[in-house]
């Protein structure tokens, strides 16, 4: 059980993804002096890429480019990232001889083998997590964006945080 408790830490490499905070130069300042504004991922605007159920219940996300990202990242980069993630999730869901053997061994050992080794699915999830961290470091955070690993949202959505825009406050109603 102890190894399962650290899965989220192991998937993210034991560290939080880069870009949980970002700094912006205040445009009203002169070039000689700058003021930095920090926006955390909890307080920034978010875009959600929904699951695509058109081909069944396998994990696959929509590749439709959201209008909110129009001037923030290139359409090709967005599509590359989502398609690569979809390909990795497709690989995770494939059944082959090795996955059947994993299942048989798990059954014969009363699932105790899962304390000693990772399943094919777990390995693929870690591969996706590494890809998300790599994409954030190399592409997305440089553009003021941050992708959250879909496993952290129950594989329901890909969350994209716009680190340069604060979250819109909903008007509160008083009764």
C-alpha positions as CSV (number, residue, x, y, z in Angstrom):
1,X,0.0,0.0,0.0
2,X,2.9,2.4,0.7
3,X,4.0,2.3,-2.9
4,X,0.5,3.3,-4.1
5,X,0.4,6.3,-1.8
6,X,3.4,7.8,-3.6
7,X,2.1,7.2,-7.2
8,X,1.2,10.9,-7.8
9,X,4.6,11.9,-6.6
10,X,6.3,9.3,-8.7
11,X,4.3,10.2,-11.8
12,X,5.3,13.9,-11.5
13,X,8.9,12.9,-10.8
14,X,8.7,13.9,-7.2
15,X,8.4,17.6,-8.0
16,X,5.6,19.9,-9.0
17,X,5.5,20.9,-12.7
18,X,7.3,24.0,-13.7
19,X,5.3,27.2,-14.1
20,X,2.9,26.9,-11.1
21,X,3.7,30.6,-10.9
22,X,4.6,33.1,-13.5
23,X,6.0,36.6,-13.5
24,X,4.9,39.4,-15.8
25,X,6.4,42.8,-16.4
26,X,4.0,45.6,-15.6
27,X,3.4,47.4,-18.9
28,X,3.0,50.7,-17.3
29,X,6.6,50.8,-16.0
30,X,9.6,52.1,-17.8
31,X,12.1,49.6,-19.1
32,X,14.6,50.5,-16.4
33,X,12.4,49.2,-13.5
34,X,10.1,46.2,-13.6
35,X,7.5,45.0,-11.2
36,X,6.6,41.2,-11.2
37,X,3.1,40.0,-10.8
38,X,2.7,36.3,-9.7
39,X,-0.4,34.4,-10.6
40,X,-0.8,30.9,-9.1
41,X,-2.5,28.1,-11.0
42,X,-5.5,28.3,-8.5
43,X,-6.1,31.9,-9.4
44,X,-5.7,31.9,-13.2
45,X,-8.1,31.4,-16.1
46,X,-8.5,27.7,-17.2
47,X,-9.5,26.0,-20.4
48,X,-10.7,22.4,-20.4
49,X,-10.2,20.0,-23.3
50,X,-13.0,17.4,-23.0
51,X,-12.8,13.7,-23.7
52,X,-13.8,12.4,-27.1
53,X,-16.2,9.6,-26.8
54,X,-16.9,9.3,-30.6
55,X,-14.9,6.1,-30.8
56,X,-15.9,4.5,-27.5
57,X,-14.8,4.9,-24.0
58,X,-11.0,4.6,-24.5
59,X,-9.1,7.6,-23.2
60,X,-9.0,10.1,-26.1
61,X,-9.2,13.9,-26.0
62,X,-10.7,16.3,-28.5
63,X,-8.2,17.9,-30.8
64,X,-10.4,20.9,-31.7
65,X,-8.4,24.1,-31.1
66,X,-10.0,26.3,-28.5
67,X,-10.6,29.9,-29.5
68,X,-9.2,31.1,-26.1
69,X,-5.8,29.9,-27.2
70,X,-5.9,31.7,-30.5
71,X,-3.1,34.2,-29.9
72,X,-1.3,32.2,-27.2
73,X,0.0,29.1,-29.0
74,X,0.1,27.8,-32.5
75,X,-2.6,25.4,-33.6
76,X,0.0,22.9,-34.8
77,X,1.7,22.8,-31.4
78,X,-1.6,22.3,-29.6
79,X,-2.6,19.5,-31.9
80,X,0.8,17.8,-31.6
81,X,0.6,17.8,-27.8
82,X,-3.0,16.4,-27.7
83,X,-2.4,13.8,-30.5
84,X,0.8,12.6,-28.8
85,X,-1.1,12.2,-25.5
86,X,-4.0,10.4,-27.3
87,X,-1.4,8.0,-28.9
88,X,0.1,7.3,-25.5
89,X,-3.3,6.6,-23.9
90,X,-4.2,4.4,-26.9
91,X,-1.0,2.4,-26.3
92,X,-1.8,2.1,-22.6
93,X,-5.2,0.6,-23.4
94,X,-4.0,-2.0,-25.9
95,X,-4.4,-5.6,-24.9
96,X,-1.6,-7.9,-25.9
97,X,0.1,-11.1,-24.7
98,X,2.1,-9.2,-22.1
99,X,-0.9,-7.5,-20.6
100,X,-2.8,-10.9,-20.4
101,X,0.3,-12.4,-18.6
102,X,0.3,-9.5,-16.2
103,X,-3.4,-10.2,-15.4
104,X,-2.8,-13.9,-15.0
105,X,0.2,-13.3,-12.7
106,X,-1.8,-10.8,-10.7
107,X,-4.6,-13.3,-10.3
108,X,-2.2,-16.2,-9.3
109,X,-0.5,-14.0,-6.7
110,X,-3.7,-12.5,-5.2
111,X,-2.6,-9.2,-6.8
112,X,0.5,-9.0,-4.5
113,X,2.7,-8.8,-7.6
114,X,1.5,-5.2,-8.0
115,X,3.5,-4.3,-4.9
116,X,6.7,-5.5,-6.8
117,X,6.1,-4.3,-10.3
118,X,4.3,-1.8,-12.4
119,X,1.6,-2.7,-14.9
120,X,1.8,-1.7,-18.5
121,X,-0.9,0.8,-17.9
122,X,1.0,2.5,-15.0
123,X,4.1,2.7,-17.1
124,X,2.2,4.4,-19.9
125,X,0.6,6.9,-17.5
126,X,4.1,7.8,-16.2
127,X,5.2,8.2,-19.9
128,X,2.3,10.7,-20.4
129,X,3.3,12.5,-17.2
130,X,6.9,12.9,-18.4
131,X,5.6,14.1,-21.8
132,X,3.4,16.7,-20.1
133,X,6.3,18.0,-17.9
134,X,8.6,18.1,-20.9
135,X,6.0,20.0,-23.0
136,X,5.4,22.4,-20.2
137,X,9.1,23.1,-19.8
138,X,9.9,23.4,-23.5
139,X,6.8,25.0,-25.0
140,X,3.8,25.9,-22.8
141,X,5.2,27.8,-19.9
142,X,7.3,30.0,-22.2
143,X,3.9,31.1,-23.6
144,X,2.3,31.7,-20.2
145,X,0.4,28.4,-20.3
146,X,0.5,25.3,-18.2
147,X,-1.0,21.8,-19.0
148,X,-2.1,19.8,-16.0
149,X,-1.6,16.0,-16.3
150,X,-5.0,14.5,-17.1
151,X,-4.6,11.8,-14.5
152,X,-4.8,14.6,-11.9
153,X,-8.3,15.4,-13.2
154,X,-9.4,11.7,-13.3
155,X,-8.7,11.4,-17.1
156,X,-11.8,13.5,-17.7
157,X,-10.2,16.6,-19.2
158,X,-6.9,18.2,-20.1
159,X,-6.7,21.4,-18.1
160,X,-4.8,24.3,-19.6
161,X,-4.1,27.2,-17.2
162,X,-3.5,30.6,-18.7
163,X,-1.0,31.9,-16.2
164,X,-1.1,35.5,-17.5
165,X,-4.9,36.0,-16.9
166,X,-6.6,36.0,-13.6
167,X,-9.6,33.8,-13.1
168,X,-12.9,35.6,-13.8
169,X,-14.9,36.2,-10.6
170,X,-18.5,35.0,-10.7
171,X,-20.9,37.7,-9.5
172,X,-22.1,36.7,-6.0
173,X,-25.8,36.8,-5.4
174,X,-27.1,37.9,-2.1
175,X,-30.5,36.8,-1.0
